[in-house]
Amino acid sequence: MNVTFSPGPTGLGTSSLRARRQPGEQPVRPIPGLYWHPVKEPEPAVVAEVDRRIKRWAVEEIDLFPPEWEEQFDAFGTGRYVCLTYPEAAGLDHLEAAAQLLVAENAVDDCYCEDHGGSPHGLGARLLMAHSSLERPHSVAPYEQQWQQKLDSEAPCRAYRASMEFFNRLTSDQVRDREVHDLARLHLGYLAEAAWSIDGVVPGIPEYLMARQYNSFRPCLSIVDAIDGYLFPADLHDHPKVQQVIALASLATTLINDLYSYTKELRSPRPHVNLPTVVQVQEGLPPDEAYGKAVTIHNDVMHRFEEEAAACTAELPGPLTARYLRGIADWLDGNHWWHATNTRRYTLPGFLPAQ
């Protein structure tokens, strides 16, 4: 696979942000042939208020990024993202909680894994540090204090800790532990991709799809009950059928990111592995055919998600199951629309049919 890399802007939430279209790329829009559902645009005033709150939190409360990253932080569109993905949110505080968690996850990814401060080498130690900031670390004096000082000195760790503390005030211990577990899955996916980078390998398609089920948006989508202001009971959440639906949803949302990020990842300072490039390498296809097959794989995952969600609702009847799975589906639809309309962040490959 011959790929040309060129540098681009860096900053929080912008590890892949390459806003200027290059020759052979098209403006972002819904990908031709992709399976998706339309959504309603959120109220501009609500989006603006969430953006105001998350900016104040990031800048004034936790000192998350330097001034030169401010433009890129604003360009991400955090307020619109959470308003699209949680259309039934219980209120502004709940949307702010979702926004804080999203920004914190981006900070860990950008600064510990990606091109500005991150590296596959030593990633395990950085993720151990980050993960320990989600829960109060317990050791013995003076080592516990020394570790806490280390966490305090790291902006991504401050973001993780502060976002979880705010989230805890709105939800239960059960959901907090669910979120910590889902973030551990996310970190496991990060480590798998780091290993591929260090080893210089492109994984097989089954292995890649498994890793993307973990390195996914699951920590965001599985807390739809908390953001919507209710509790999905543990016995229902942990049921194998519900877990299957969440896993399929997690994979589908991340394949959306693979498809919309394809062109900008080709221009990243270092190679990125995404589904189209994995298909291209493993099946020996030209880029356009590999991309088309990746679209088909996404669509198949989405169809299976919808089939299994319907079966789950039938097997576990009740208003909470139906509400939770509807919230998951809403998250998928909002996630797609944010990607498909984020003209400052994404472009499409030139080999797709013109708009």
Number of C-alpha atoms within 10 A of each C-alpha: 8 4 8 10 14 12 11 17 15 19 23 26 25 23 25 25 23 22 18 15 18 14 8 10 17 19 18 20 17 16 18 12 12 16 16 15 12 9 15 10 13 17 11 12 9 16 20 15 15 26 20 14 17 23 19 13 18 20 14 10 13 18 15 22 16 10 11 10 16 14 11 20 20 16 16 18 18 25 25 22 24 29 26 26 28 28 20 16 22 15 12 16 16 22 27 26 25 33 24 27 22 21 24 26 23 19 26 25 23 23 21 24 26 22 21 17 11 17 17 18 15 13 18 17 11 17 21 12 19 24 20 18 22 22 15 10 15 12 10 8 8 8 11 14 14 11 16 16 11 12 20 16 10 15 20 29 27 23 30 25 24 22 24 22 15 17 23 17 11 16 18 14 10 13 22 21 14 18 21 17 14 21 22 18 18 22 23 17 20 23 20 18 22 20 15 14 18 11 9 9 11 19 19 14 16 8 11 19 20 13 21 25 23 24 25 26 25 24 24 23 24 25 23 27 24 22 29 19 15 17 18 19 13 11 9 15 18 13 12 12 18 22 15 16 22 23 19 21 29 26 24 28 25 25 26 23 19 23 23 24 22 22 22 26 22 19 20 21 17 14 13 19 18 22 27 24 22 20 24 19 17 13 12 12 15 14 17 15 15 21 24 18 17 24 23 15 17 23 19 13 20 21 15 16 22 16 12 18 25 14 15 21 20 12 11 15 11 10 9 17 21 17 17 23 23 15 24 25 22 21 26 25 19 26 23 27 23 19 21 21 15 19 16 17 23 28 26 23 23 15 13 15 10 9 10
